[in-house]
Amino acid sequence: MTEDSWNCRKCNVTIGGHNQYLHDGMCDDCYFKEYFPEDQAAYEIRIIKMNNETIDPIGLTQEDFEKVLNLTEYLETKEGKPDKD
């Protein structure tokens, strides 16, 4: 059995059967932009773009977030005032 593939009717990327039949023939990005623009706008505000990578911090633990951003050291201050060291 072979799996058919289709192209998004808006941006022409390859999509599978799920998107062809349940997402009106569009890739996830085009589908959500068209049918849920408010969700797409919220997503675009929260994502972090770094080194050709798109990071969605929702669902990441603090530890995973630090690993993804390669955070290794912190400078803590008292009561939100800049540290003089």
Wavefront OBJ file of the C-alpha trace (Angstrom):
o trace
v 0.000 0.000 0.000
v 1.396 3.399 -0.925
v 0.584 6.602 0.829
v -0.619 9.375 -1.421
v 0.707 12.866 -0.986
v -0.733 16.182 -1.994
v 0.354 19.796 -2.044
v -1.059 22.626 0.036
v -3.427 24.612 -2.142
v -1.993 27.895 -0.797
v 1.768 27.467 -0.421
v 2.346 24.222 -2.342
v 4.291 22.323 0.364
v 3.710 18.576 0.500
v 0.875 17.512 2.804
v -0.608 14.153 3.778
v -4.111 12.760 3.743
v -5.090 14.261 7.088
v -4.443 17.754 5.820
v -5.906 17.045 2.399
v -9.227 15.852 3.772
v -9.553 17.494 7.178
v -7.655 20.765 6.740
v -9.285 21.824 3.489
v -6.269 20.828 1.395
v -3.861 23.100 3.292
v -0.739 22.609 5.396
v -1.111 23.298 9.119
v 0.364 26.802 8.867
v -1.984 27.928 6.079
v -4.990 26.222 7.645
v -4.560 27.852 11.024
v -3.795 31.249 9.495
v -7.018 31.098 7.501
v -9.415 29.558 10.013
v -7.905 30.605 13.360
v -6.048 33.872 12.721
v -6.280 34.971 16.368
v -4.508 31.779 17.470
v -1.850 32.243 14.807
v -1.272 35.843 15.917
v -0.853 34.727 19.539
v 1.547 31.992 18.436
v 3.658 34.416 16.420
v 3.954 36.748 19.417
v 5.191 34.050 21.792
v 7.613 32.154 19.558
v 11.330 32.748 19.790
v 13.371 32.708 16.596
v 16.986 31.766 17.099
v 19.563 30.471 14.597
v 17.022 29.486 11.916
v 15.048 27.668 14.596
v 11.561 28.436 15.877
v 11.064 27.740 19.584
v 7.628 27.628 21.170
v 8.130 28.031 24.935
v 4.611 26.825 25.788
v 4.854 23.414 27.402
v 8.587 23.574 28.097
v 9.745 23.105 31.668
v 12.120 25.696 33.081
v 14.985 23.235 32.652
v 14.099 22.466 29.024
v 13.686 26.171 28.269
v 17.168 26.842 29.648
v 18.633 24.000 27.567
v 16.963 25.175 24.360
v 18.279 28.718 24.851
v 21.646 27.433 26.086
v 21.404 29.397 29.333
v 24.217 28.401 31.662
v 24.744 31.185 34.203
v 22.631 33.669 36.097
v 23.419 36.865 37.925
v 20.991 37.279 40.779
v 20.268 40.629 42.333
v 18.597 41.603 45.574
v 15.124 43.113 45.360
v 15.402 43.706 41.643
v 18.261 46.179 42.008
v 21.322 45.809 39.749
v 24.199 43.939 41.317
v 27.296 46.114 41.789
v 29.757 43.227 41.240
l 1 2 3 4 5 6 7 8 9 10 11 12 13 14 15 16 17 18 19 20 21 22 23 24 25 26 27 28 29 30 31 32 33 34 35 36 37 38 39 40 41 42 43 44 45 46 47 48 49 50 51 52 53 54 55 56 57 58 59 60 61 62 63 64 65 66 67 68 69 70 71 72 73 74 75 76 77 78 79 80 81 82 83 84 85
